[in-house]
């Protein structure tokens, strides 16, 4: 199973990650970048008075391998 992690910079210049609960596993870089830029453009997410997603930084898939023991 692959999980998508989108990394933004917040207002303080620190990393802010967004991990959707459900995401297709075959999204292209262009599709993800477009969505991330849209999130930045919304300008609605804040935490403790700081804007959460002010700049798009990176995105990656993380793949988890599960091995059943029984």
PQR file with spaces between the fields and no chain letter, atoms N, CA, C, O and H, PARSE charges and radii, in Angstrom:
ATOM       1  N    UNK     1       0.837   -1.177    0.000 -0.4000 1.5000
ATOM       2  CA   UNK     1       0.000    0.000    0.000 -0.0000 2.0000
ATOM       3  C    UNK     1       0.887    1.246    0.000  0.5500 1.7000
ATOM       4  O    UNK     1       1.841    1.344    0.771 -0.5500 1.4000
ATOM       5  N    UNK     2       0.556    2.189   -0.872 -0.4000 1.5000
ATOM       6  CA   UNK     2       1.295    3.447   -0.934 -0.0000 2.0000
ATOM       7  C    UNK     2       0.488    4.542   -0.262  0.5500 1.7000
ATOM       8  O    UNK     2      -0.732    4.608   -0.411 -0.5500 1.4000
ATOM       9  H    UNK     2      -0.220    2.110   -1.498  0.4000 1.0000
ATOM      10  N    UNK     3       1.176    5.401    0.478 -0.4000 1.5000
ATOM      11  CA   UNK     3       0.534    6.546    1.118 -0.0000 2.0000
ATOM      12  C    UNK     3       1.198    7.814    0.607  0.5500 1.7000
ATOM      13  O    UNK     3       2.420    7.882    0.471 -0.5500 1.4000
ATOM      14  H    UNK     3       2.168    5.347    0.599  0.4000 1.0000
ATOM      15  N    UNK     4       0.382    8.810    0.328 -0.4000 1.5000
ATOM      16  CA   UNK     4       0.863   10.079   -0.195 -0.0000 2.0000
ATOM      17  C    UNK     4       1.160   11.045    0.950  0.5500 1.7000
ATOM      18  O    UNK     4       0.343   11.214    1.855 -0.5500 1.4000
ATOM      19  H    UNK     4      -0.611    8.755    0.438  0.4000 1.0000
ATOM      20  N    UNK     5       2.323   11.672    0.904 -0.4000 1.5000
ATOM      21  CA   UNK     5       2.683   12.717    1.864 -0.0000 2.0000
ATOM      22  C    UNK     5       3.019   13.977    1.078  0.5500 1.7000
ATOM      23  O    UNK     5       3.912   13.975    0.230 -0.5500 1.4000
ATOM      24  H    UNK     5       2.986   11.535    0.168  0.4000 1.0000
ATOM      25  N    UNK     6       2.299   15.043    1.367 -0.4000 1.5000
ATOM      26  CA   UNK     6       2.553   16.331    0.728 -0.0000 2.0000
ATOM      27  C    UNK     6       3.195   17.250    1.759  0.5500 1.7000
ATOM      28  O    UNK     6       2.669   17.421    2.859 -0.5500 1.4000
ATOM      29  H    UNK     6       1.573   15.044    2.056  0.4000 1.0000
ATOM      30  N    UNK     7       4.321   17.834    1.404 -0.4000 1.5000
ATOM      31  CA   UNK     7       5.042   18.700    2.330 -0.0000 2.0000
ATOM      32  C    UNK     7       4.993   20.139    1.829  0.5500 1.7000
ATOM      33  O    UNK     7       5.301   20.430    0.674 -0.5500 1.4000
ATOM      34  H    UNK     7       4.748   17.695    0.511  0.4000 1.0000
ATOM      35  N    UNK     8       4.600   21.020    2.727 -0.4000 1.5000
ATOM      36  CA   UNK     8       4.511   22.453    2.459 -0.0000 2.0000
ATOM      37  C    UNK     8       5.431   23.179    3.434  0.5500 1.7000
ATOM      38  O    UNK     8       5.932   22.581    4.386 -0.5500 1.4000
ATOM      39  H    UNK     8       4.350   20.783    3.666  0.4000 1.0000
ATOM      40  N    UNK     9       5.649   24.452    3.196 -0.4000 1.5000
ATOM      41  CA   UNK     9       6.272   25.306    4.191 -0.0000 2.0000
ATOM      42  C    UNK     9       5.164   26.116    4.837  0.5500 1.7000
ATOM      43  O    UNK     9       4.257   26.597    4.157 -0.5500 1.4000
ATOM      44  H    UNK     9       5.243   24.938    2.422  0.4000 1.0000
ATOM      45  N    UNK    10       5.240   26.268    6.169 -0.4000 1.5000
ATOM      46  CA   UNK    10       4.246   27.076    6.856 -0.0000 2.0000
ATOM      47  C    UNK    10       4.743   28.519    6.943  0.5500 1.7000
ATOM      48  O    UNK    10       5.805   28.853    6.420 -0.5500 1.4000
ATOM      49  H    UNK    10       5.977   25.878    6.722  0.4000 1.0000
ATOM      50  N    UNK    11       3.975   29.350    7.599 -0.4000 1.5000
ATOM      51  CA   UNK    11       4.294   30.773    7.693 -0.0000 2.0000
ATOM      52  C    UNK    11       5.635   31.026    8.379  0.5500 1.7000
ATOM      53  O    UNK    11       6.296   32.027    8.101 -0.5500 1.4000
ATOM      54  H    UNK    11       3.112   29.078    8.025  0.4000 1.0000
ATOM      55  N    UNK    12       6.038   30.120    9.278 -0.4000 1.5000
ATOM      56  CA   UNK    12       7.314   30.264   10.001 -0.0000 2.0000
ATOM      57  C    UNK    12       8.481   29.659    9.212  0.5500 1.7000
ATOM      58  O    UNK    12       9.618   29.685    9.683 -0.5500 1.4000
ATOM      59  H    UNK    12       5.501   29.308    9.504  0.4000 1.0000
ATOM      60  N    UNK    13       8.214   29.114    8.016 -0.4000 1.5000
ATOM      61  CA   UNK    13       9.268   28.516    7.204 -0.0000 2.0000
ATOM      62  C    UNK    13       9.592   27.082    7.570  0.5500 1.7000
ATOM      63  O    UNK    13      10.593   26.530    7.113 -0.5500 1.4000
ATOM      64  H    UNK    13       7.291   29.093    7.633  0.4000 1.0000
ATOM      65  N    UNK    14       8.747   26.475    8.396 -0.4000 1.5000
ATOM      66  CA   UNK    14       8.962   25.080    8.799 -0.0000 2.0000
ATOM      67  C    UNK    14       8.082   24.157    7.966  0.5500 1.7000
ATOM      68  O    UNK    14       7.085   24.590    7.388 -0.5500 1.4000
ATOM      69  H    UNK    14       7.933   26.924    8.767  0.4000 1.0000
ATOM      70  N    UNK    15       8.458   22.884    7.908 -0.4000 1.5000
ATOM      71  CA   UNK    15       7.682   21.890    7.169 -0.0000 2.0000
ATOM      72  C    UNK    15       6.323   21.658    7.817  0.5500 1.7000
ATOM      73  O    UNK    15       6.202   21.567    9.039 -0.5500 1.4000
ATOM      74  H    UNK    15       9.268   22.533    8.377  0.4000 1.0000
ATOM      75  N    UNK    16       5.314   21.565    6.975 -0.4000 1.5000
ATOM      76  CA   UNK    16       3.961   21.193    7.403 -0.0000 2.0000
ATOM      77  C    UNK    16       3.504   20.107    6.442  0.5500 1.7000
ATOM      78  O    UNK    16       3.435   20.333    5.234 -0.5500 1.4000
ATOM      79  H    UNK    16       5.412   21.639    5.983  0.4000 1.0000
ATOM      80  N    UNK    17       3.194   18.939    6.968 -0.4000 1.5000
ATOM      81  CA   UNK    17       2.834   17.808    6.115 -0.0000 2.0000
ATOM      82  C    UNK    17       1.341   17.558    6.125  0.5500 1.7000
ATOM      83  O    UNK    17       0.656   17.756    7.129 -0.5500 1.4000
ATOM      84  H    UNK    17       3.250   18.756    7.950  0.4000 1.0000
ATOM      85  N    UNK    18       0.861   17.120    4.983 -0.4000 1.5000
ATOM      86  CA   UNK    18      -0.530   16.757    4.825 -0.0000 2.0000
ATOM      87  C    UNK    18      -0.560   15.369    4.213  0.5500 1.7000
ATOM      88  O    UNK    18       0.011   15.137    3.148 -0.5500 1.4000
ATOM      89  H    UNK    18       1.417   16.960    4.167  0.4000 1.0000
ATOM      90  N    UNK    19      -1.236   14.439    4.899 -0.4000 1.5000
ATOM      91  CA   UNK    19      -1.333   13.056    4.431 -0.0000 2.0000
ATOM      92  C    UNK    19      -2.800   12.703    4.264  0.5500 1.7000
ATOM      93  O    UNK    19      -3.485   12.426    5.249 -0.5500 1.4000
ATOM      94  H    UNK    19      -1.700   14.627    5.765  0.4000 1.0000
ATOM      95  N    UNK    20      -3.295   12.709    3.024 -0.4000 1.5000
ATOM      96  CA   UNK    20      -4.699   12.350    2.817 -0.0000 2.0000
ATOM      97  C    UNK    20      -4.964   10.915    3.253  0.5500 1.7000
ATOM      98  O    UNK    20      -4.128   10.034    3.055 -0.5500 1.4000
ATOM      99  H    UNK    20      -2.738   12.933    2.225  0.4000 1.0000
ATOM     100  N    UNK    21      -6.117   10.689    3.839 -0.4000 1.5000
ATOM     101  CA   UNK    21      -6.488    9.349    4.284 -0.0000 2.0000
ATOM     102  C    UNK    21      -6.618    8.406    3.097  0.5500 1.7000
ATOM     103  O    UNK    21      -6.217    7.245    3.168 -0.5500 1.4000
ATOM     104  H    UNK    21      -6.796   11.404    4.000  0.4000 1.0000
ATOM     105  N    UNK    22      -7.179    8.911    2.013 -0.4000 1.5000
ATOM     106  CA   UNK    22      -7.364    8.105    0.812 -0.0000 2.0000
ATOM     107  C    UNK    22      -6.806    8.891   -0.371  0.5500 1.7000
ATOM     108  O    UNK    22      -7.171   10.047   -0.585 -0.5500 1.4000
ATOM     109  H    UNK    22      -7.506    9.855    1.955  0.4000 1.0000
ATOM     110  N    UNK    23      -5.924    8.257   -1.133 -0.4000 1.5000
ATOM     111  CA   UNK    23      -5.382    8.877   -2.346 -0.0000 2.0000
ATOM     112  C    UNK    23      -5.055    7.769   -3.334  0.5500 1.7000
ATOM     113  O    UNK    23      -4.617    6.683   -2.956 -0.5500 1.4000
ATOM     114  H    UNK    23      -5.629    7.318   -0.958  0.4000 1.0000
ATOM     115  N    UNK    24      -5.279    8.068   -4.607 -0.4000 1.5000
ATOM     116  CA   UNK    24      -4.899    7.096   -5.633 -0.0000 2.0000
ATOM     117  C    UNK    24      -3.399    6.860   -5.562  0.5500 1.7000
ATOM     118  O    UNK    24      -2.636    7.746   -5.178 -0.5500 1.4000
ATOM     119  H    UNK    24      -5.636    8.951   -4.914  0.4000 1.0000
ATOM     120  N    UNK    25      -2.993    5.672   -5.931 -0.4000 1.5000
ATOM     121  CA   UNK    25      -1.579    5.317   -5.862 -0.0000 2.0000
ATOM     122  C    UNK    25      -0.835    5.583   -7.162  0.5500 1.7000
ATOM     123  O    UNK    25       0.353    5.280   -7.270 -0.5500 1.4000
ATOM     124  H    UNK    25      -3.613    4.953   -6.243  0.4000 1.0000
ATOM     125  N    UNK    26      -1.521    6.145   -8.148 -0.4000 1.5000
ATOM     126  CA   UNK    26      -0.889    6.378   -9.448 -0.0000 2.0000
ATOM     127  C    UNK    26      -0.954    7.838   -9.895  0.5500 1.7000
ATOM     128  O    UNK    26      -0.950    8.119  -11.093 -0.5500 1.4000
ATOM     129  H    UNK    26      -2.487    6.392   -8.061  0.4000 1.0000
ATOM     130  N    UNK    27      -1.014    8.753   -8.954 -0.4000 1.5000
ATOM     131  CA   UNK    27      -1.066   10.174   -9.297 -0.0000 2.0000
ATOM     132  C    UNK    27       0.264   10.624   -9.894  0.5500 1.7000
ATOM     133  O    UNK    27       1.328   10.182   -9.463 -0.5500 1.4000
ATOM     134  H    UNK    27      -1.017    8.524   -7.981  0.4000 1.0000
ATOM     135  N    UNK    28       0.194   11.497  -10.879 -0.4000 1.5000
ATOM     136  CA   UNK    28       1.415   12.028  -11.485 -0.0000 2.0000
ATOM     137  C    UNK    28       1.911   13.218  -10.662  0.5500 1.7000
ATOM     138  O    UNK    28       1.175   13.786   -9.855 -0.5500 1.4000
ATOM     139  H    UNK    28      -0.671   11.857  -11.229  0.4000 1.0000
ATOM     140  N    UNK    29       3.161   13.576  -10.884 -0.4000 1.5000
ATOM     141  CA   UNK    29       3.741   14.732  -10.195 -0.0000 2.0000
ATOM     142  C    UNK    29       2.942   15.993  -10.515  0.5500 1.7000
ATOM     143  O    UNK    29       2.728   16.832   -9.640 -0.5500 1.4000
ATOM     144  H    UNK    29       3.759   13.115  -11.540  0.4000 1.0000
ATOM     145  N    UNK    30       2.504   16.125  -11.757 -0.4000 1.5000
ATOM     146  CA   UNK    30       1.750   17.308  -12.168 -0.0000 2.0000
ATOM     147  C    UNK    30       0.402   17.394  -11.452  0.5500 1.7000
ATOM     148  O    UNK    30      -0.017   18.473  -11.032 -0.5500 1.4000
ATOM     149  H    UNK    30       2.678   15.444  -12.468  0.4000 1.0000
ATOM     150  N    UNK    31      -0.270   16.254  -11.317 -0.4000 1.5000
ATOM     151  CA   UNK    31      -1.563   16.234  -10.624 -0.0000 2.0000
ATOM     152  C    UNK    31      -1.409   16.629   -9.160  0.5500 1.7000
ATOM     153  O    UNK    31      -2.192   17.428   -8.645 -0.5500 1.4000
ATOM     154  H    UNK    31       0.071   15.378  -11.658  0.4000 1.0000
ATOM     155  N    UNK    32      -0.413   16.077   -8.495 -0.4000 1.5000
ATOM     156  CA   UNK    32      -0.205   16.375   -7.078 -0.0000 2.0000
ATOM     157  C    UNK    32       0.200   17.838   -6.897  0.5500 1.7000
ATOM     158  O    UNK    32      -0.287   18.511   -5.989 -0.5500 1.4000
ATOM     159  H    UNK    32       0.223   15.428   -8.913  0.4000 1.0000
ATOM     160  N    UNK    33       1.080   18.323   -7.752 -0.4000 1.5000
ATOM     161  CA   UNK    33       1.534   19.726   -7.663 -0.0000 2.0000
ATOM     162  C    UNK    33       0.359   20.676   -7.843  0.5500 1.7000
ATOM     163  O    UNK    33       0.251   21.679   -7.137 -0.5500 1.4000
ATOM     164  H    UNK    33       1.476   17.777   -8.489  0.4000 1.0000
ATOM     165  N    UNK    34      -0.526   20.357   -8.794 -0.4000 1.5000
ATOM     166  CA   UNK    34      -1.701   21.202   -9.036 -0.0000 2.0000
ATOM     167  C    UNK    34      -2.596   21.264   -7.800  0.5500 1.7000
ATOM     168  O    UNK    34      -3.075   22.336   -7.429 -0.5500 1.4000
ATOM     169  H    UNK    34      -0.438   19.543   -9.367  0.4000 1.0000
ATOM     170  N    UNK    35      -2.817   20.122   -7.169 -0.4000 1.5000
ATOM     171  CA   UNK    35      -3.645   20.079   -5.955 -0.0000 2.0000
ATOM     172  C    UNK    35      -2.965   20.854   -4.825  0.5500 1.7000
ATOM     173  O    UNK    35      -3.614   21.617   -4.109 -0.5500 1.4000
ATOM     174  H    UNK    35      -2.428   19.252   -7.470  0.4000 1.0000
ATOM     175  N    UNK    36      -1.667   20.655   -4.672 -0.4000 1.5000
ATOM     176  CA   UNK    36      -0.943   21.354   -3.601 -0.0000 2.0000
ATOM     177  C    UNK    36      -0.974   22.864   -3.807  0.5500 1.7000
ATOM     178  O    UNK    36      -1.168   23.617   -2.853 -0.5500 1.4000
ATOM     179  H    UNK    36      -1.139   20.036   -5.253  0.4000 1.0000
ATOM     180  N    UNK    37      -0.784   23.310   -5.047 -0.4000 1.5000
ATOM     181  CA   UNK    37      -0.859   24.743   -5.337 -0.0000 2.0000
ATOM     182  C    UNK    37      -2.257   25.284   -5.045  0.5500 1.7000
ATOM     183  O    UNK    37      -2.405   26.421   -4.599 -0.5500 1.4000
ATOM     184  H    UNK    37      -0.626   22.698   -5.823  0.4000 1.0000
ATOM     185  N    UNK    38      -3.279   24.468   -5.296 -0.4000 1.5000
ATOM     186  CA   UNK    38      -4.645   24.860   -4.976 -0.0000 2.0000
ATOM     187  C    UNK    38      -4.865   25.018   -3.478  0.5500 1.7000
ATOM     188  O    UNK    38      -5.570   25.928   -3.041 -0.5500 1.4000
ATOM     189  H    UNK    38      -3.159   23.543   -5.658  0.4000 1.0000
ATOM     190  N    UNK    39      -4.263   24.135   -2.697 -0.4000 1.5000
ATOM     191  CA   UNK    39      -4.360   24.222   -1.232 -0.0000 2.0000
ATOM     192  C    UNK    39      -3.698   25.507   -0.744  0.5500 1.7000
ATOM     193  O    UNK    39      -4.236   26.202    0.117 -0.5500 1.4000
ATOM     194  H    UNK    39      -3.690   23.396   -3.052  0.4000 1.0000
ATOM     195  N    UNK    40      -2.536   25.816   -1.294 -0.4000 1.5000
ATOM     196  CA   UNK    40      -1.841   27.059   -0.933 -0.0000 2.0000
ATOM     197  C    UNK    40      -2.715   28.262   -1.289  0.5500 1.7000
ATOM     198  O    UNK    40      -2.830   29.198   -0.497 -0.5500 1.4000
ATOM     199  H    UNK    40      -2.099   25.251   -1.994  0.4000 1.0000
ATOM     200  N    UNK    41      -3.328   28.245   -2.468 -0.4000 1.5000
ATOM     201  CA   UNK    41      -4.150   29.359   -2.927 -0.0000 2.0000
ATOM     202  C    UNK    41      -5.392   29.568   -2.062  0.5500 1.7000
ATOM     203  O    UNK    41      -5.881   30.691   -1.942 -0.5500 1.4000
ATOM     204  H    UNK    41      -3.235   27.485   -3.111  0.4000 1.0000
ATOM     205  N    UNK    42      -5.908   28.490   -1.456 -0.4000 1.5000
ATOM     206  CA   UNK    42      -7.088   28.617   -0.591 -0.0000 2.0000
ATOM     207  C    UNK    42      -6.814   29.530    0.596  0.5500 1.7000
ATOM     208  O    UNK    42      -7.669   30.327    0.982 -0.5500 1.4000
ATOM     209  H    UNK    42      -5.511   27.577   -1.553  0.4000 1.0000
ATOM     210  N    UNK    43      -5.615   29.415    1.178 -0.4000 1.5000
ATOM     211  CA   UNK    43      -5.209   30.273    2.290 -0.0000 2.0000
ATOM     212  C    UNK    43      -6.211   30.233    3.449  0.5500 1.7000
ATOM     213  O    UNK    43      -6.572   31.277    3.994 -0.5500 1.4000
ATOM     214  H    UNK    43      -4.920   28.768    0.865  0.4000 1.0000
ATOM     215  N    UNK    44      -6.657   29.030    3.826 -0.4000 1.5000
ATOM     216  CA   UNK    44      -7.660   28.908    4.884 -0.0000 2.0000
ATOM     217  C    UNK    44      -7.199   28.088    6.087  0.5500 1.7000
ATOM     218  O    UNK    44      -7.908   28.031    7.092 -0.5500 1.4000
ATOM     219  H    UNK    44      -6.364   28.183    3.384  0.4000 1.0000
ATOM     220  N    UNK    45      -6.036   27.458    6.009 -0.4000 1.5000
ATOM     221  CA   UNK    45      -5.598   26.573    7.082 -0.0000 2.0000
ATOM     222  C    UNK    45      -4.657   27.300    8.031  0.5500 1.7000
ATOM     223  O    UNK    45      -3.642   27.857    7.612 -0.5500 1.4000
ATOM     224  H    UNK    45      -5.460   27.505    5.193  0.4000 1.0000
ATOM     225  N    UNK    46      -5.008   27.290    9.325 -0.4000 1.5000
ATOM     226  CA   UNK    46      -4.175   27.914   10.349 -0.0000 2.0000
ATOM     227  C    UNK    46      -4.034   27.001   11.554  0.5500 1.7000
ATOM     228  O    UNK    46      -4.901   26.172   11.834 -0.5500 1.4000
ATOM     229  H    UNK    46      -5.832   26.837    9.666  0.4000 1.0000
ATOM     230  N    UNK    47      -2.924   27.168   12.262 -0.4000 1.5000
ATOM     231  CA   UNK    47      -2.704   26.456   13.511 -0.0000 2.0000
ATOM     232  C    UNK    47      -1.984   27.412   14.449  0.5500 1.7000
ATOM     233  O    UNK    47      -0.915   27.928   14.124 -0.5500 1.4000
ATOM     234  H    UNK    47      -2.219   27.841   12.035  0.4000 1.0000
ATOM     235  N    UNK    48      -2.567   27.640   15.596 -0.4000 1.5000
ATOM     236  CA   UNK    48      -2.014   28.575   16.584 -0.0000 2.0000
ATOM     237  C    UNK    48      -1.752   29.947   15.985  0.5500 1.7000
ATOM     238  O    UNK    48      -0.771   30.605   16.330 -0.5500 1.4000
ATOM     239  H    UNK    48      -3.436   27.221   15.860  0.4000 1.0000
ATOM     240  N    UNK    49      -2.638   30.379   15.080 -0.4000 1.5000
ATOM     241  CA   UNK    49      -2.521   31.702   14.486 -0.0000 2.0000
ATOM     242  C    UNK    49      -1.562   31.803   13.312  0.5500 1.7000
ATOM     243  O    UNK    49      -1.462   32.866   12.699 -0.5500 1.4000
ATOM     244  H    UNK    49      -3.435   29.844   14.800  0.4000 1.0000
ATOM     245  N    UNK    50      -0.849   30.723   12.978 -0.4000 1.5000
ATOM     246  CA   UNK    50       0.081   30.727   11.846 -0.0000 2.0000
ATOM     247  C    UNK    50      -0.552   30.004   10.657  0.5500 1.7000
ATOM     248  O    UNK    50      -1.231   28.991   10.827 -0.5500 1.4000
ATOM     249  H    UNK    50      -0.930   29.859   13.476  0.4000 1.0000
ATOM     250  N    UNK    51      -0.326   30.529    9.464 -0.4000 1.5000
ATOM     251  CA   UNK    51      -0.814   29.866    8.262 -0.0000 2.0000
ATOM     252  C    UNK    51      -0.037   28.577    8.063  0.5500 1.7000
ATOM     253  O    UNK    51       1.191   28.561    8.150 -0.5500 1.4000
ATOM     254  H    UNK    51       0.225   31.352    9.326  0.4000 1.0000
ATOM     255  N    UNK    52      -0.766   27.489    7.794 -0.4000 1.5000
ATOM     256  CA   UNK    52      -0.146   26.165    7.712 -0.0000 2.0000
ATOM     257  C    UNK    52       0.531   25.882    6.376  0.5500 1.7000
ATOM     258  O    UNK    52       1.637   25.341    6.352 -0.5500 1.4000
ATOM     259  H    UNK    52      -1.763   27.503    7.723  0.4000 1.0000
ATOM     260  N    UNK    53      -0.104   26.233    5.278 -0.4000 1.5000
ATOM     261  CA   UNK    53       0.394   25.845    3.963 -0.0000 2.0000
ATOM     262  C    UNK    53       0.571   27.090    3.103  0.5500 1.7000
ATOM     263  O    UNK    53      -0.365   27.514    2.425 -0.5500 1.4000
ATOM     264  H    UNK    53      -1.002   26.673    5.298  0.4000 1.0000
ATOM     265  N    UNK    54       1.767   27.679    3.125 -0.4000 1.5000
ATOM     266  CA   UNK    54       2.000   28.911    2.373 -0.0000 2.0000
ATOM     267  C    UNK    54       2.853   28.689    1.127  0.5500 1.7000
ATOM     268  O    UNK    54       2.877   29.542    0.240 -0.5500 1.4000
ATOM     269  H    UNK    54       2.527   27.334    3.676  0.4000 1.0000
ATOM     270  N    UNK    55       3.549   27.562    1.046 -0.4000 1.5000
ATOM     271  CA   UNK    55       4.381   27.274   -0.120 -0.0000 2.0000
ATOM     272  C    UNK    55       4.491   25.763   -0.332  0.5500 1.7000
ATOM     273  O    UNK    55       4.665   25.001    0.619 -0.5500 1.4000
ATOM     274  H    UNK    55       3.529   26.869    1.767  0.4000 1.0000
ATOM     275  N    UNK    56       4.386   25.352   -1.581 -0.4000 1.5000
ATOM     276  CA   UNK    56       4.539   23.944   -1.937 -0.0000 2.0000
ATOM     277  C    UNK    56       6.017   23.577   -1.882  0.5500 1.7000
ATOM     278  O    UNK    56       6.853   24.284   -2.443 -0.5500 1.4000
ATOM     279  H    UNK    56       4.245   25.972   -2.353  0.4000 1.0000
ATOM     280  N    UNK    57       6.347   22.465   -1.204 -0.4000 1.5000
ATOM     281  CA   UNK    57       7.748   22.050   -1.112 -0.0000 2.0000
ATOM     282  C    UNK    57       8.006   20.734   -1.840  0.5500 1.7000
ATOM     283  O    UNK    57       8.840   20.692   -2.744 -0.5500 1.4000
ATOM     284  H    UNK    57       5.667   21.890   -0.748  0.4000 1.0000
ATOM     285  N    UNK    58       7.309   19.656   -1.467 -0.4000 1.5000
ATOM     286  CA   UNK    58       7.569   18.357   -2.092 -0.0000 2.0000
ATOM     287  C    UNK    58       6.395   17.416   -1.843  0.5500 1.7000
ATOM     288  O    UNK    58       5.492   17.698   -1.055 -0.5500 1.4000
ATOM     289  H    UNK    58       6.632   19.690   -0.733  0.4000 1.0000
ATOM     290  N    UNK    59       6.444   16.283   -2.549 -0.4000 1.5000
ATOM     291  CA   UNK    59       5.449   15.231   -2.345 -0.0000 2.0000
ATOM     292  C    UNK    59       6.129   13.896   -2.589  0.5500 1.7000
ATOM     293  O    UNK    59       7.055   13.788   -3.393 -0.5500 1.4000
ATOM     294  H    UNK    59       7.178   16.054   -3.189  0.4000 1.0000
ATOM     295  N    UNK    60       5.652   12.880   -1.877 -0.4000 1.5000
ATOM     296  CA   UNK    60       6.240   11.556   -2.055 -0.0000 2.0000
ATOM     297  C    UNK    60       5.222   10.491   -1.690  0.5500 1.7000
ATOM     298  O    UNK    60       4.297   10.718   -0.910 -0.5500 1.4000
ATOM     299  H    UNK    60       4.900   12.968   -1.223  0.4000 1.0000
ATOM     300  N    UNK    61       5.423    9.325   -2.278 -0.4000 1.5000
ATOM     301  CA   UNK    61       4.692    8.136   -1.877 -0.0000 2.0000
ATOM     302  C    UNK    61       5.590    7.336   -0.948  0.5500 1.7000
ATOM     303  O    UNK    61       6.790    7.204   -1.189 -0.5500 1.4000
ATOM     304  H    UNK    61       6.175    9.141   -2.911  0.4000 1.0000
ATOM     305  N    UNK    62       5.003    6.806    0.113 -0.4000 1.5000
ATOM     306  CA   UNK    62       5.701    5.886    1.000 -0.0000 2.0000
ATOM     307  C    UNK    62       4.986    4.555    0.883  0.5500 1.7000
ATOM     308  O    UNK    62       3.768    4.471    1.035 -0.5500 1.4000
ATOM     309  H    UNK    62       4.028    6.914    0.309  0.4000 1.0000
ATOM     310  N    UNK    63       5.751    3.530    0.614 -0.4000 1.5000
ATOM     311  CA   UNK    63       5.164    2.200    0.434 -0.0000 2.0000
ATOM     312  C    UNK    63       5.424    1.349    1.664  0.5500 1.7000
ATOM     313  O    UNK    63       6.556    1.252    2.138 -0.5500 1.4000
ATOM     314  H    UNK    63       6.741    3.598    0.490  0.4000 1.0000
ATOM     315  N    UNK    64       4.378    0.741    2.173 -0.4000 1.5000
ATOM     316  CA   UNK    64       4.467   -0.123    3.333 -0.0000 2.0000
ATOM     317  C    UNK    64       4.273   -1.557    2.888  0.5500 1.7000
ATOM     318  O    UNK    64       3.327   -1.867    2.165 -0.5500 1.4000
ATOM     319  H    UNK    64       3.458    0.820    1.788  0.4000 1.0000
ATOM     320  N    UNK    65       5.165   -2.427    3.318 -0.4000 1.5000
ATOM     321  CA   UNK    65       5.037   -3.843    3.016 -0.0000 2.0000
ATOM     322  C    UNK    65       4.591   -4.551    4.292  0.5500 1.7000
ATOM     323  O    UNK    65       5.239   -4.457    5.334 -0.5500 1.4000
ATOM     324  H    UNK    65       5.933   -2.175    3.906  0.4000 1.0000
ATOM     325  N    UNK    66       3.474   -5.258    4.183 -0.4000 1.5000
ATOM     326  CA   UNK    66       2.914   -5.965    5.330 -0.0000 2.0000
ATOM     327  C    UNK    66       3.171   -7.461    5.129  0.5500 1.7000
ATOM     328  O    UNK    66       2.860   -8.025    4.080 -0.5500 1.4000
ATOM     329  H    UNK    66       2.947   -5.335    3.336  0.4000 1.0000
ATOM     330  N    UNK    67       3.741   -8.082    6.148 -0.4000 1.5000
ATOM     331  CA   UNK    67       3.978   -9.511    6.114 -0.0000 2.0000
ATOM     332  C    UNK    67       3.154  -10.161    7.218  0.5500 1.7000
ATOM     333  O    UNK    67       3.436   -9.978    8.403 -0.5500 1.4000
ATOM     334  H    UNK    67       3.994   -7.623    7.000  0.4000 1.0000
ATOM     335  N    UNK    68       2.143  -10.916    6.826 -0.4000 1.5000
ATOM     336  CA   UNK    68       1.293  -11.597    7.808 -0.0000 2.0000
ATOM     337  C    UNK    68       2.070  -12.757    8.431  0.5500 1.7000
ATOM     338  O    UNK    68       2.716  -13.527    7.721 -0.5500 1.4000
ATOM     339  H    UNK    68       1.914  -11.064    5.864  0.4000 1.0000
ATOM     340  N    UNK    69       2.009  -12.875    9.719 -0.4000 1.5000
ATOM     341  CA   UNK    69       2.658  -13.988   10.418 -0.0000 2.0000
ATOM     342  C    UNK    69       1.715  -15.172   10.592  0.5500 1.7000
ATOM     343  O    UNK    69       2.155  -16.321   10.547 -0.5500 1.4000
ATOM     344  H    UNK    69       1.484  -12.249   10.296  0.4000 1.0000
ATOM     345  N    UNK    70       0.444  -14.914   10.788 -0.4000 1.5000
ATOM     346  CA   UNK    70      -0.556  -15.977   10.866 -0.0000 2.0000
ATOM     347  C    UNK    70      -1.927  -15.382   10.654  0.5500 1.7000
ATOM     348  O    UNK    70      -2.924  -16.103   10.679 -0.5500 1.4000
ATOM     349  H    UNK    70       0.086  -13.981   10.825  0.4000 1.0000
